[in-house]
Amino acid sequence: MRMMMKVQIPVGRGNETLKDGTLPRIMREALEALKPEAAYFTTMEGQRTAVLVFDLKDVASIPKIAEPFFMRLDARVDMAPVMNAQDLESGLKQVAEMARAV
């Protein structure tokens, strides 16, 4: 299942982990493990933010994915299933077919 994960790192903790070299290492490990189809880095709500889109093969792996961000960065982690344009087109076609049947 295609998932979007947003990781927001509090400024103070981000500063600490940037200075001691932990932040780049944690992000590199996450990117290597998740192999995201897209990875974006920005600021949101005044915090360092990463937005990753990846394939979640098993929901039981959510703790393994999220806990390093929680435990090592005090980060806020949000995940949601997402669609690309092809998925949306397919889904809307199914909805149109259902609507015609009603």
C-alpha positions as CSV (number, residue, x, y, z in Angstrom):
1,M,0.0,0.0,0.0
2,R,1.4,3.4,-1.0
3,M,1.8,5.5,2.2
4,M,2.8,9.1,2.8
5,M,4.6,9.7,6.1
6,K,5.2,13.2,7.4
7,V,8.0,13.5,10.1
8,Q,8.2,16.8,12.0
9,I,11.2,17.3,14.2
10,P,11.0,19.8,17.1
11,V,13.5,22.7,16.6
12,G,15.5,22.1,19.8
13,R,15.9,18.3,19.3
14,G,16.7,18.9,15.6
15,N,19.4,21.3,16.5
16,E,20.9,18.8,19.0
17,T,20.9,15.9,16.6
18,L,22.2,18.1,13.7
19,K,25.2,19.2,15.8
20,D,26.0,15.6,17.0
21,G,25.6,14.1,13.6
22,T,22.6,11.9,14.6
23,L,20.0,13.6,12.3
24,P,21.7,12.9,9.0
25,R,22.4,9.3,10.1
26,I,18.7,8.7,11.1
27,M,17.4,10.1,7.8
28,R,19.9,8.1,5.8
29,E,18.9,4.9,7.6
30,A,15.2,5.6,7.0
31,L,15.8,6.3,3.3
32,E,17.8,3.1,2.9
33,A,15.2,1.0,4.7
34,L,12.0,2.5,3.1
35,K,13.4,3.1,-0.4
36,P,10.7,5.8,-0.9
37,E,9.4,6.6,-4.4
38,A,9.6,10.2,-3.3
39,A,11.3,12.1,-0.4
40,Y,10.9,15.8,0.2
41,F,12.4,17.9,3.0
42,T,11.0,21.3,4.0
43,T,9.7,23.2,6.9
44,M,6.1,23.1,8.2
45,E,4.7,24.8,11.2
46,G,8.3,26.0,11.9
47,Q,9.8,22.6,12.2
48,R,12.2,20.5,10.0
49,T,9.9,18.2,8.1
50,A,10.4,15.2,5.9
51,V,7.6,13.9,3.6
52,L,8.2,10.3,2.4
53,V,6.1,8.3,0.0
54,F,6.8,4.6,0.2
55,D,5.3,1.1,-0.2
56,L,4.0,-0.3,3.1
57,K,4.1,-4.0,2.6
58,D,2.9,-5.0,6.1
59,V,1.0,-2.8,8.6
60,A,2.8,-4.6,11.4
61,S,6.0,-2.8,10.3
62,I,4.5,0.6,11.2
63,P,6.1,0.6,14.7
64,K,9.5,-0.4,13.3
65,I,9.2,2.5,10.8
66,A,7.9,5.2,13.2
67,E,9.7,4.4,16.5
68,P,13.2,5.6,15.5
69,F,11.7,9.0,14.7
70,F,9.8,9.1,18.0
71,M,12.6,7.8,20.2
72,R,15.6,9.4,18.6
73,L,14.2,12.7,17.4
74,D,11.1,13.3,19.5
75,A,9.4,13.7,16.2
76,R,5.7,13.9,15.3
77,V,4.9,11.2,12.8
78,D,1.8,11.0,10.7
79,M,1.0,8.4,8.1
80,A,-1.8,8.1,5.6
81,P,-2.5,5.9,2.5
82,V,-2.2,7.9,-0.7
83,M,-2.9,7.5,-4.4
84,N,-1.1,8.6,-7.5
85,A,-2.9,9.9,-10.5
86,Q,-3.4,6.4,-12.0
87,D,-4.8,5.1,-8.8
88,L,-7.3,8.0,-8.6
89,E,-8.4,7.5,-12.2
90,S,-9.0,3.8,-11.5
91,G,-10.9,4.6,-8.3
92,L,-13.1,7.2,-9.9
93,K,-13.9,4.8,-12.7
94,Q,-15.1,2.3,-10.1
95,V,-17.2,5.0,-8.5
96,A,-18.7,6.0,-11.8
97,E,-19.6,2.3,-12.5
98,M,-21.3,2.1,-9.0
99,A,-23.2,5.3,-9.6
100,R,-24.6,4.0,-12.9
101,A,-25.8,0.8,-11.2
102,V,-27.7,2.7,-8.5
